[in-house]
Amino acid sequence: MSTVTAKRRSFKKEAIKLVCGLPATSSWDDLMYRIYVRQKIDAGLADLNSNRIHSHTSIRKEFTRS
């Protein structure tokens, strides 16, 4: 099995888990929100694993008004 196929299967399993984890009264907006949050978490973890991080001090310095 190729890596692309394995990733696709993993993605489908995760999508199914997201949908199955929603309450029966959920709306499309609820699902979209969960997908959005999951994408942001995955992107943050990928940045962390690739050492694309910033210290708390550097962020405070960047956003502190002079």
PyMOL Python script that loads the backbone (N, CA, C, O; Angstrom):
from pymol import cmd

cmd.read_pdbstr("""\
ATOM      1  N   MET A   1       0.859  -1.180   0.000  1.00  0.00           N
ATOM      2  CA  MET A   1       0.000   0.000   0.000  1.00  0.00           C
ATOM      3  C   MET A   1       0.900   1.236   0.000  1.00  0.00           C
ATOM      4  O   MET A   1       1.858   1.324   0.768  1.00  0.00           O
ATOM      5  N   SER A   2       0.577   2.173  -0.862  1.00  0.00           N
ATOM      6  CA  SER A   2       1.394   3.379  -0.943  1.00  0.00           C
ATOM      7  C   SER A   2       1.107   4.306   0.229  1.00  0.00           C
ATOM      8  O   SER A   2       0.089   4.182   0.909  1.00  0.00           O
ATOM      9  N   THR A   3       2.029   5.236   0.446  1.00  0.00           N
ATOM     10  CA  THR A   3       1.878   6.194   1.539  1.00  0.00           C
ATOM     11  C   THR A   3       0.645   7.061   1.335  1.00  0.00           C
ATOM     12  O   THR A   3      -0.064   7.384   2.288  1.00  0.00           O
ATOM     13  N   VAL A   4       0.393   7.435   0.087  1.00  0.00           N
ATOM     14  CA  VAL A   4      -0.781   8.274  -0.216  1.00  0.00           C
ATOM     15  C   VAL A   4      -2.062   7.534   0.142  1.00  0.00           C
ATOM     16  O   VAL A   4      -2.973   8.111   0.736  1.00  0.00           O
ATOM     17  N   THR A   5      -2.133   6.264  -0.216  1.00  0.00           N
ATOM     18  CA  THR A   5      -3.319   5.464   0.098  1.00  0.00           C
ATOM     19  C   THR A   5      -3.484   5.312   1.604  1.00  0.00           C
ATOM     20  O   THR A   5      -4.597   5.398   2.123  1.00  0.00           O
ATOM     21  N   ALA A   6      -2.381   5.087   2.301  1.00  0.00           N
ATOM     22  CA  ALA A   6      -2.438   4.949   3.762  1.00  0.00           C
ATOM     23  C   ALA A   6      -2.916   6.238   4.407  1.00  0.00           C
ATOM     24  O   ALA A   6      -3.732   6.201   5.328  1.00  0.00           O
ATOM     25  N   LYS A   7      -2.422   7.382   3.937  1.00  0.00           N
ATOM     26  CA  LYS A   7      -2.853   8.670   4.486  1.00  0.00           C
ATOM     27  C   LYS A   7      -4.330   8.901   4.218  1.00  0.00           C
ATOM     28  O   LYS A   7      -5.048   9.415   5.076  1.00  0.00           O
ATOM     29  N   ARG A   8      -4.786   8.522   3.024  1.00  0.00           N
ATOM     30  CA  ARG A   8      -6.190   8.713   2.665  1.00  0.00           C
ATOM     31  C   ARG A   8      -7.083   7.880   3.571  1.00  0.00           C
ATOM     32  O   ARG A   8      -8.123   8.356   4.026  1.00  0.00           O
ATOM     33  N   ARG A   9      -6.685   6.634   3.838  1.00  0.00           N
ATOM     34  CA  ARG A   9      -7.473   5.770   4.726  1.00  0.00           C
ATOM     35  C   ARG A   9      -7.496   6.338   6.136  1.00  0.00           C
ATOM     36  O   ARG A   9      -8.535   6.344   6.797  1.00  0.00           O
ATOM     37  N   SER A  10      -6.346   6.814   6.587  1.00  0.00           N
ATOM     38  CA  SER A  10      -6.268   7.405   7.921  1.00  0.00           C
ATOM     39  C   SER A  10      -7.183   8.622   8.000  1.00  0.00           C
ATOM     40  O   SER A  10      -7.898   8.806   8.985  1.00  0.00           O
ATOM     41  N   PHE A  11      -7.157   9.447   6.964  1.00  0.00           N
ATOM     42  CA  PHE A  11      -8.003  10.634   6.917  1.00  0.00           C
ATOM     43  C   PHE A  11      -9.481  10.247   6.976  1.00  0.00           C
ATOM     44  O   PHE A  11     -10.256  10.854   7.715  1.00  0.00           O
ATOM     45  N   LYS A  12      -9.862   9.254   6.213  1.00  0.00           N
ATOM     46  CA  LYS A  12     -11.258   8.829   6.206  1.00  0.00           C
ATOM     47  C   LYS A  12     -11.680   8.314   7.572  1.00  0.00           C
ATOM     48  O   LYS A  12     -12.787   8.602   8.029  1.00  0.00           O
ATOM     49  N   LYS A  13     -10.811   7.554   8.228  1.00  0.00           N
ATOM     50  CA  LYS A  13     -11.129   7.045   9.565  1.00  0.00           C
ATOM     51  C   LYS A  13     -11.322   8.193  10.550  1.00  0.00           C
ATOM     52  O   LYS A  13     -12.241   8.169  11.368  1.00  0.00           O
ATOM     53  N   GLU A  14     -10.454   9.194  10.469  1.00  0.00           N
ATOM     54  CA  GLU A  14     -10.568  10.343  11.365  1.00  0.00           C
ATOM     55  C   GLU A  14     -11.836  11.140  11.077  1.00  0.00           C
ATOM     56  O   GLU A  14     -12.490  11.617  12.004  1.00  0.00           O
ATOM     57  N   ALA A  15     -12.187  11.287   9.813  1.00  0.00           N
ATOM     58  CA  ALA A  15     -13.414  12.003   9.448  1.00  0.00           C
ATOM     59  C   ALA A  15     -14.634  11.257   9.981  1.00  0.00           C
ATOM     60  O   ALA A  15     -15.567  11.876  10.492  1.00  0.00           O
ATOM     61  N   ILE A  16     -14.629   9.947   9.865  1.00  0.00           N
ATOM     62  CA  ILE A  16     -15.743   9.146  10.375  1.00  0.00           C
ATOM     63  C   ILE A  16     -15.858   9.300  11.889  1.00  0.00           C
ATOM     64  O   ILE A  16     -16.959   9.414  12.425  1.00  0.00           O
ATOM     65  N   LYS A  17     -14.705   9.302  12.578  1.00  0.00           N
ATOM     66  CA  LYS A  17     -14.727   9.497  14.033  1.00  0.00           C
ATOM     67  C   LYS A  17     -15.308  10.864  14.391  1.00  0.00           C
ATOM     68  O   LYS A  17     -16.072  10.984  15.348  1.00  0.00           O
ATOM     69  N   LEU A  18     -14.943  11.899  13.618  1.00  0.00           N
ATOM     70  CA  LEU A  18     -15.484  13.239  13.884  1.00  0.00           C
ATOM     71  C   LEU A  18     -17.003  13.234  13.749  1.00  0.00           C
ATOM     72  O   LEU A  18     -17.709  13.754  14.614  1.00  0.00           O
ATOM     73  N   VAL A  19     -17.494  12.655  12.683  1.00  0.00           N
ATOM     74  CA  VAL A  19     -18.942  12.631  12.434  1.00  0.00           C
ATOM     75  C   VAL A  19     -19.648  11.789  13.493  1.00  0.00           C
ATOM     76  O   VAL A  19     -20.681  12.201  14.019  1.00  0.00           O
ATOM     77  N   CYS A  20     -19.112  10.634  13.806  1.00  0.00           N
ATOM     78  CA  CYS A  20     -19.752   9.749  14.786  1.00  0.00           C
ATOM     79  C   CYS A  20     -19.724  10.340  16.191  1.00  0.00           C
ATOM     80  O   CYS A  20     -20.565   9.999  17.023  1.00  0.00           O
ATOM     81  N   GLY A  21     -18.771  11.217  16.461  1.00  0.00           N
ATOM     82  CA  GLY A  21     -18.665  11.829  17.779  1.00  0.00           C
ATOM     83  C   GLY A  21     -19.612  12.995  18.000  1.00  0.00           C
ATOM     84  O   GLY A  21     -19.703  13.520  19.109  1.00  0.00           O
ATOM     85  N   LEU A  22     -20.311  13.402  16.964  1.00  0.00           N
ATOM     86  CA  LEU A  22     -21.257  14.512  17.089  1.00  0.00           C
ATOM     87  C   LEU A  22     -22.579  14.039  17.679  1.00  0.00           C
ATOM     88  O   LEU A  22     -23.019  12.921  17.407  1.00  0.00           O
ATOM     89  N   PRO A  23     -23.211  14.882  18.481  1.00  0.00           N
ATOM     90  CA  PRO A  23     -24.550  14.534  18.970  1.00  0.00           C
ATOM     91  C   PRO A  23     -25.551  14.460  17.810  1.00  0.00           C
ATOM     92  O   PRO A  23     -25.326  15.051  16.754  1.00  0.00           O
ATOM     93  N   ALA A  24     -26.634  13.745  18.009  1.00  0.00           N
ATOM     94  CA  ALA A  24     -27.647  13.564  16.957  1.00  0.00           C
ATOM     95  C   ALA A  24     -28.274  14.879  16.525  1.00  0.00           C
ATOM     96  O   ALA A  24     -28.785  14.979  15.409  1.00  0.00           O
ATOM     97  N   THR A  25     -28.247  15.877  17.375  1.00  0.00           N
ATOM     98  CA  THR A  25     -28.880  17.162  17.058  1.00  0.00           C
ATOM     99  C   THR A  25     -27.920  18.146  16.383  1.00  0.00           C
ATOM    100  O   THR A  25     -28.251  19.320  16.221  1.00  0.00           O
ATOM    101  N   SER A  26     -26.747  17.679  15.992  1.00  0.00           N
ATOM    102  CA  SER A  26     -25.739  18.566  15.409  1.00  0.00           C
ATOM    103  C   SER A  26     -26.164  19.078  14.040  1.00  0.00           C
ATOM    104  O   SER A  26     -26.935  18.443  13.319  1.00  0.00           O
ATOM    105  N   SER A  27     -25.632  20.248  13.712  1.00  0.00           N
ATOM    106  CA  SER A  27     -25.908  20.852  12.407  1.00  0.00           C
ATOM    107  C   SER A  27     -24.652  20.755  11.536  1.00  0.00           C
ATOM    108  O   SER A  27     -23.593  20.321  11.991  1.00  0.00           O
ATOM    109  N   TRP A  28     -24.794  21.166  10.287  1.00  0.00           N
ATOM    110  CA  TRP A  28     -23.638  21.235   9.397  1.00  0.00           C
ATOM    111  C   TRP A  28     -22.596  22.194   9.973  1.00  0.00           C
ATOM    112  O   TRP A  28     -21.394  21.951   9.869  1.00  0.00           O
ATOM    113  N   ASP A  29     -23.065  23.278  10.578  1.00  0.00           N
ATOM    114  CA  ASP A  29     -22.137  24.249  11.174  1.00  0.00           C
ATOM    115  C   ASP A  29     -21.318  23.616  12.300  1.00  0.00           C
ATOM    116  O   ASP A  29     -20.133  23.916  12.449  1.00  0.00           O
ATOM    117  N   ASP A  30     -21.940  22.751  13.083  1.00  0.00           N
ATOM    118  CA  ASP A  30     -21.219  22.050  14.150  1.00  0.00           C
ATOM    119  C   ASP A  30     -20.108  21.178  13.569  1.00  0.00           C
ATOM    120  O   ASP A  30     -18.988  21.159  14.080  1.00  0.00           O
ATOM    121  N   LEU A  31     -20.431  20.463  12.502  1.00  0.00           N
ATOM    122  CA  LEU A  31     -19.437  19.616  11.845  1.00  0.00           C
ATOM    123  C   LEU A  31     -18.317  20.456  11.253  1.00  0.00           C
ATOM    124  O   LEU A  31     -17.142  20.120  11.400  1.00  0.00           O
ATOM    125  N   MET A  32     -18.672  21.539  10.589  1.00  0.00           N
ATOM    126  CA  MET A  32     -17.668  22.420   9.977  1.00  0.00           C
ATOM    127  C   MET A  32     -16.742  22.999  11.040  1.00  0.00           C
ATOM    128  O   MET A  32     -15.536  23.111  10.821  1.00  0.00           O
ATOM    129  N   TYR A  33     -17.296  23.364  12.178  1.00  0.00           N
ATOM    130  CA  TYR A  33     -16.482  23.907  13.265  1.00  0.00           C
ATOM    131  C   TYR A  33     -15.492  22.862  13.767  1.00  0.00           C
ATOM    132  O   TYR A  33     -14.321  23.169  13.988  1.00  0.00           O
ATOM    133  N   ARG A  34     -15.958  21.633  13.946  1.00  0.00           N
ATOM    134  CA  ARG A  34     -15.062  20.575  14.422  1.00  0.00           C
ATOM    135  C   ARG A  34     -13.947  20.298  13.425  1.00  0.00           C
ATOM    136  O   ARG A  34     -12.803  20.063  13.814  1.00  0.00           O
ATOM    137  N   ILE A  35     -14.283  20.326  12.135  1.00  0.00           N
ATOM    138  CA  ILE A  35     -13.261  20.126  11.099  1.00  0.00           C
ATOM    139  C   ILE A  35     -12.240  21.261  11.154  1.00  0.00           C
ATOM    140  O   ILE A  35     -11.034  21.021  11.088  1.00  0.00           O
ATOM    141  N   TYR A  36     -12.726  22.493  11.273  1.00  0.00           N
ATOM    142  CA  TYR A  36     -11.843  23.661  11.353  1.00  0.00           C
ATOM    143  C   TYR A  36     -10.891  23.557  12.548  1.00  0.00           C
ATOM    144  O   TYR A  36      -9.688  23.778  12.407  1.00  0.00           O
ATOM    145  N   VAL A  37     -11.424  23.225  13.704  1.00  0.00           N
ATOM    146  CA  VAL A  37     -10.595  23.111  14.907  1.00  0.00           C
ATOM    147  C   VAL A  37      -9.563  22.000  14.720  1.00  0.00           C
ATOM    148  O   VAL A  37      -8.397  22.166  15.078  1.00  0.00           O
ATOM    149  N   ARG A  38      -9.989  20.879  14.164  1.00  0.00           N
ATOM    150  CA  ARG A  38      -9.065  19.759  13.942  1.00  0.00           C
ATOM    151  C   ARG A  38      -7.936  20.166  12.992  1.00  0.00           C
ATOM    152  O   ARG A  38      -6.780  19.808  13.218  1.00  0.00           O
ATOM    153  N   GLN A  39      -8.263  20.910  11.933  1.00  0.00           N
ATOM    154  CA  GLN A  39      -7.235  21.368  10.994  1.00  0.00           C
ATOM    155  C   GLN A  39      -6.223  22.268  11.689  1.00  0.00           C
ATOM    156  O   GLN A  39      -5.019  22.146  11.460  1.00  0.00           O
ATOM    157  N   LYS A  40      -6.702  23.164  12.532  1.00  0.00           N
ATOM    158  CA  LYS A  40      -5.808  24.087  13.236  1.00  0.00           C
ATOM    159  C   LYS A  40      -4.906  23.341  14.217  1.00  0.00           C
ATOM    160  O   LYS A  40      -3.720  23.649  14.333  1.00  0.00           O
ATOM    161  N   ILE A  41      -5.464  22.373  14.915  1.00  0.00           N
ATOM    162  CA  ILE A  41      -4.659  21.575  15.851  1.00  0.00           C
ATOM    163  C   ILE A  41      -3.602  20.783  15.088  1.00  0.00           C
ATOM    164  O   ILE A  41      -2.440  20.750  15.493  1.00  0.00           O
ATOM    165  N   ASP A  42      -3.997  20.146  13.986  1.00  0.00           N
ATOM    166  CA  ASP A  42      -3.039  19.375  13.191  1.00  0.00           C
ATOM    167  C   ASP A  42      -1.935  20.266  12.634  1.00  0.00           C
ATOM    168  O   ASP A  42      -0.771  19.865  12.609  1.00  0.00           O
ATOM    169  N   ALA A  43      -2.288  21.475  12.186  1.00  0.00           N
ATOM    170  CA  ALA A  43      -1.280  22.407  11.664  1.00  0.00           C
ATOM    171  C   ALA A  43      -0.310  22.827  12.770  1.00  0.00           C
ATOM    172  O   ALA A  43       0.897  22.914  12.543  1.00  0.00           O
ATOM    173  N   GLY A  44      -0.835  23.083  13.955  1.00  0.00           N
ATOM    174  CA  GLY A  44       0.015  23.455  15.085  1.00  0.00           C
ATOM    175  C   GLY A  44       0.957  22.337  15.486  1.00  0.00           C
ATOM    176  O   GLY A  44       2.124  22.582  15.792  1.00  0.00           O
ATOM    177  N   LEU A  45       0.458  21.113  15.487  1.00  0.00           N
ATOM    178  CA  LEU A  45       1.304  19.968  15.818  1.00  0.00           C
ATOM    179  C   LEU A  45       2.378  19.744  14.754  1.00  0.00           C
ATOM    180  O   LEU A  45       3.513  19.391  15.076  1.00  0.00           O
ATOM    181  N   ALA A  46       2.017  19.950  13.490  1.00  0.00           N
ATOM    182  CA  ALA A  46       3.007  19.821  12.413  1.00  0.00           C
ATOM    183  C   ALA A  46       4.101  20.873  12.569  1.00  0.00           C
ATOM    184  O   ALA A  46       5.279  20.572  12.377  1.00  0.00           O
ATOM    185  N   ASP A  47       3.722  22.108  12.917  1.00  0.00           N
ATOM    186  CA  ASP A  47       4.712  23.159  13.165  1.00  0.00           C
ATOM    187  C   ASP A  47       5.622  22.776  14.324  1.00  0.00           C
ATOM    188  O   ASP A  47       6.837  22.954  14.246  1.00  0.00           O
ATOM    189  N   LEU A  48       5.052  22.261  15.375  1.00  0.00           N
ATOM    190  CA  LEU A  48       5.825  21.854  16.539  1.00  0.00           C
ATOM    191  C   LEU A  48       6.810  20.744  16.181  1.00  0.00           C
ATOM    192  O   LEU A  48       7.975  20.789  16.575  1.00  0.00           O
ATOM    193  N   ASN A  49       6.337  19.751  15.436  1.00  0.00           N
ATOM    194  CA  ASN A  49       7.194  18.637  15.036  1.00  0.00           C
ATOM    195  C   ASN A  49       8.297  19.065  14.075  1.00  0.00           C
ATOM    196  O   ASN A  49       9.341  18.416  14.003  1.00  0.00           O
ATOM    197  N   SER A  50       8.075  20.156  13.333  1.00  0.00           N
ATOM    198  CA  SER A  50       9.080  20.666  12.397  1.00  0.00           C
ATOM    199  C   SER A  50       9.933  21.753  13.027  1.00  0.00           C
ATOM    200  O   SER A  50      10.717  22.419  12.351  1.00  0.00           O
ATOM    201  N   ASN A  51       9.770  21.920  14.329  1.00  0.00           N
ATOM    202  CA  ASN A  51      10.533  22.917  15.094  1.00  0.00           C
ATOM    203  C   ASN A  51      10.271  24.351  14.625  1.00  0.00           C
ATOM    204  O   ASN A  51      11.139  25.216  14.749  1.00  0.00           O
ATOM    205  N   ARG A  52       9.085  24.599  14.092  1.00  0.00           N
ATOM    206  CA  ARG A  52       8.682  25.956  13.711  1.00  0.00           C
ATOM    207  C   ARG A  52       7.911  26.551  14.898  1.00  0.00           C
ATOM    208  O   ARG A  52       6.684  26.653  14.889  1.00  0.00           O
ATOM    209  N   ILE A  53       8.675  26.930  15.902  1.00  0.00           N
ATOM    210  CA  ILE A  53       8.065  27.432  17.135  1.00  0.00           C
ATOM    211  C   ILE A  53       8.651  28.786  17.498  1.00  0.00           C
ATOM    212  O   ILE A  53       9.728  29.157  17.031  1.00  0.00           O
ATOM    213  N   HIS A  54       7.933  29.514  18.331  1.00  0.00           N
ATOM    214  CA  HIS A  54       8.365  30.810  18.838  1.00  0.00           C
ATOM    215  C   HIS A  54       8.228  30.793  20.356  1.00  0.00           C
ATOM    216  O   HIS A  54       7.294  30.205  20.901  1.00  0.00           O
ATOM    217  N   SER A  55       9.150  31.430  21.014  1.00  0.00           N
ATOM    218  CA  SER A  55       9.068  31.494  22.470  1.00  0.00           C
ATOM    219  C   SER A  55       7.988  32.487  22.879  1.00  0.00           C
ATOM    220  O   SER A  55       7.608  33.369  22.108  1.00  0.00           O
ATOM    221  N   HIS A  56       7.508  32.330  24.088  1.00  0.00           N
ATOM    222  CA  HIS A  56       6.516  33.246  24.633  1.00  0.00           C
ATOM    223  C   HIS A  56       7.073  34.671  24.646  1.00  0.00           C
ATOM    224  O   HIS A  56       6.363  35.628  24.337  1.00  0.00           O
ATOM    225  N   THR A  57       8.338  34.795  25.003  1.00  0.00           N
ATOM    226  CA  THR A  57       8.988  36.107  25.065  1.00  0.00           C
ATOM    227  C   THR A  57       9.026  36.774  23.693  1.00  0.00           C
ATOM    228  O   THR A  57       8.751  37.968  23.574  1.00  0.00           O
ATOM    229  N   SER A  58       9.367  36.004  22.655  1.00  0.00           N
ATOM    230  CA  SER A  58       9.444  36.600  21.315  1.00  0.00           C
ATOM    231  C   SER A  58       8.069  37.051  20.820  1.00  0.00           C
ATOM    232  O   SER A  58       7.963  38.065  20.129  1.00  0.00           O
ATOM    233  N   ILE A  59       7.035  36.321  21.162  1.00  0.00           N
ATOM    234  CA  ILE A  59       5.676  36.706  20.757  1.00  0.00           C
ATOM    235  C   ILE A  59       5.247  37.966  21.503  1.00  0.00           C
ATOM    236  O   ILE A  59       4.683  38.880  20.902  1.00  0.00           O
ATOM    237  N   ARG A  60       5.508  38.019  22.789  1.00  0.00           N
ATOM    238  CA  ARG A  60       5.167  39.220  23.565  1.00  0.00           C
ATOM    239  C   ARG A  60       5.902  40.433  23.009  1.00  0.00           C
ATOM    240  O   ARG A  60       5.327  41.514  22.882  1.00  0.00           O
ATOM    241  N   LYS A  61       7.171  40.244  22.679  1.00  0.00           N
ATOM    242  CA  LYS A  61       7.974  41.341  22.138  1.00  0.00           C
ATOM    243  C   LYS A  61       7.409  41.822  20.798  1.00  0.00           C
ATOM    244  O   LYS A  61       7.350  43.024  20.538  1.00  0.00           O
ATOM    245  N   GLU A  62       7.002  40.894  19.969  1.00  0.00           N
ATOM    246  CA  GLU A  62       6.461  41.228  18.637  1.00  0.00           C
ATOM    247  C   GLU A  62       5.143  41.999  18.747  1.00  0.00           C
ATOM    248  O   GLU A  62       4.883  42.898  17.948  1.00  0.00           O
ATOM    249  N   PHE A  63       4.321  41.655  19.719  1.00  0.00           N
ATOM    250  CA  PHE A  63       2.989  42.250  19.788  1.00  0.00           C
ATOM    251  C   PHE A  63       2.854  43.345  20.858  1.00  0.00           C
ATOM    252  O   PHE A  63       1.767  43.894  21.039  1.00  0.00           O
ATOM    253  N   THR A  64       3.923  43.660  21.553  1.00  0.00           N
ATOM    254  CA  THR A  64       3.883  44.736  22.541  1.00  0.00           C
ATOM    255  C   THR A  64       4.040  46.069  21.822  1.00  0.00           C
ATOM    256  O   THR A  64       4.923  46.242  20.982  1.00  0.00           O
ATOM    257  N   ARG A  65       3.179  46.988  22.165  1.00  0.00           N
ATOM    258  CA  ARG A  65       3.261  48.326  21.547  1.00  0.00           C
ATOM    259  C   ARG A  65       4.461  49.065  22.104  1.00  0.00           C
ATOM    260  O   ARG A  65       4.756  49.007  23.298  1.00  0.00           O
ATOM    261  N   SER A  66       5.130  49.743  21.230  1.00  0.00           N
ATOM    262  CA  SER A  66       6.318  50.513  21.653  1.00  0.00           C
ATOM    263  C   SER A  66       5.947  51.923  22.045  1.00  0.00           C
ATOM    264  O   SER A  66       6.816  52.707  22.426  1.00  0.00           O
TER     265      SER A  66
END
""", "prot")
cmd.dss("prot")
cmd.show_as("cartoon", "prot")
cmd.util.cbc("prot")
cmd.orient("prot")
